[in-house]
Amino acid sequence: MIRRLQITSGRGPEECCWVVFQLTHFLTRLAGRKGLKTDLIEAIPGDYPNSLKSALISVEGSQKVNDFVQHWEGTIQWIGQSPFRPNHKRKSWFVGVTTLTPMPPESINSRAFRMNPIETPPKPPAGLPPDTTVVTTR
């Protein structure tokens, strides 16, 4: 049985990215001690060393896989001093953990997908913030 854990800092600050990095390594070691095989599928680096914006881990093994991933699913809180801003007042940092079950390749029907070309939206007019989305219709 194969399950996946997605660990994300969401839109949190760099401290949350540090927690994602630490939790990814912790869960990988813990799964190994429980006889489960892990593989880091994807890791999006943070802005500082030893930080990840998100990580996707594959966990493989017996029925213990479900118990393992379900135990960690949800919001994880780390309480501690910021490793990046030592005088920061905030002490609680949160990351999200989601479990995913990959679909077997043979269950995907490529005929069920249709690709349509689309136009990218134009750039916002001068004076609007750069993250403004402009919607156009035909």
C-alpha positions in Angstrom: 0.0 0.0 0.0 1.3 3.5 -0.9 0.1 6.7 0.6 1.5 10.2 0.3 2.0 13.0 2.8 2.0 16.6 1.7 3.6 18.9 4.2 3.1 22.6 3.6 3.9 25.9 5.2 1.0 27.5 3.4 1.5 31.2 3.3 3.3 31.2 6.6 6.6 32.9 7.3 10.1 31.3 7.0 9.8 29.8 10.4 7.0 27.6 9.1 9.2 26.6 6.2 11.8 25.6 8.8 9.2 23.4 10.5 8.3 21.8 7.2 12.0 20.8 6.8 12.3 19.5 10.3 9.0 17.6 10.1 9.9 16.0 6.8 13.1 14.6 8.2 11.5 13.5 11.4 8.6 11.7 9.6 11.1 10.0 7.2 13.1 8.6 10.1 10.1 7.7 12.2 8.5 5.8 9.2 11.8 3.9 8.7 11.8 2.8 12.4 8.3 1.5 11.9 9.4 -0.6 8.9 7.9 1.7 6.3 9.7 2.8 3.1 9.7 6.5 2.3 10.7 8.5 -0.7 10.9 12.3 -1.1 9.0 12.9 -4.3 9.1 16.7 -4.3 10.5 19.5 -2.2 10.1 23.2 -2.8 13.0 25.0 -1.0 12.4 28.0 1.3 14.4 31.2 1.2 16.8 30.1 3.9 19.0 26.9 4.3 17.2 24.0 6.0 13.7 25.2 5.0 11.1 23.9 2.7 7.9 25.7 1.5 6.4 22.2 0.9 7.4 18.6 0.7 5.7 15.5 -0.8 6.6 12.2 0.7 5.6 8.7 -0.5 5.1 6.2 2.3 4.9 2.5 1.4 4.4 -0.6 3.5 1.8 -2.8 5.1 -1.5 -1.8 6.6 0.6 0.3 9.1 0.8 2.9 6.4 -2.8 4.1 6.9 -2.3 4.3 10.7 0.9 6.2 10.3 -0.3 8.9 7.8 -3.7 9.3 9.5 -1.9 10.0 12.8 -0.1 13.0 11.3 -2.9 14.4 9.1 -4.0 17.9 10.0 -2.3 21.0 11.4 0.9 20.6 13.3 2.0 23.3 15.8 5.6 23.8 16.7 6.2 26.0 19.8 9.7 27.5 20.0 11.9 30.5 19.4 12.4 31.5 15.8 15.7 30.3 14.4 15.7 33.3 12.0 14.4 36.1 14.2 15.6 35.5 17.8 13.8 38.5 19.3 10.5 37.8 17.6 7.6 37.6 20.1 5.7 34.9 18.3 6.4 31.4 19.6 3.8 29.2 17.7 4.4 28.1 14.2 2.0 26.0 12.1 2.2 23.7 9.1 -0.4 21.6 7.3 -0.2 17.8 6.6 -2.5 16.2 4.1 -2.7 12.6 3.1 -3.1 11.5 -0.5 -3.7 8.2 -2.1 -2.1 7.9 -5.6 -4.3 6.6 -8.4 -3.0 3.5 -10.2 -1.8 4.5 -13.7 -4.2 1.9 -15.3 -7.2 3.6 -13.7 -6.6 6.9 -15.6 -8.4 7.1 -18.9 -6.5 9.5 -21.1 -9.6 9.9 -23.4 -11.4 11.5 -20.5 -9.2 14.5 -20.7 -9.6 17.3 -23.3 -6.9 19.9 -23.8 -8.1 23.4 -24.9 -5.8 26.3 -25.7 -6.5 29.4 -23.6 -5.3 33.0 -23.8 -3.3 34.4 -20.9 -4.9 37.5 -19.4 -3.4 40.8 -20.3 -1.1 42.7 -17.9 -3.0 45.0 -15.5 -3.3 48.7 -16.7 -0.7 51.1 -15.3 -1.4 52.2 -11.7 -3.0 48.9 -10.6 -1.0 46.6 -8.3 1.0 43.9 -10.2 -0.9 41.0 -8.6 -4.2 42.3 -9.9 -6.0 39.8 -12.1 -7.6 41.2 -15.2 -10.5 39.1 -16.6 -11.5 39.5 -20.2 -14.3 37.9 -22.1 -14.8 37.3 -25.8 
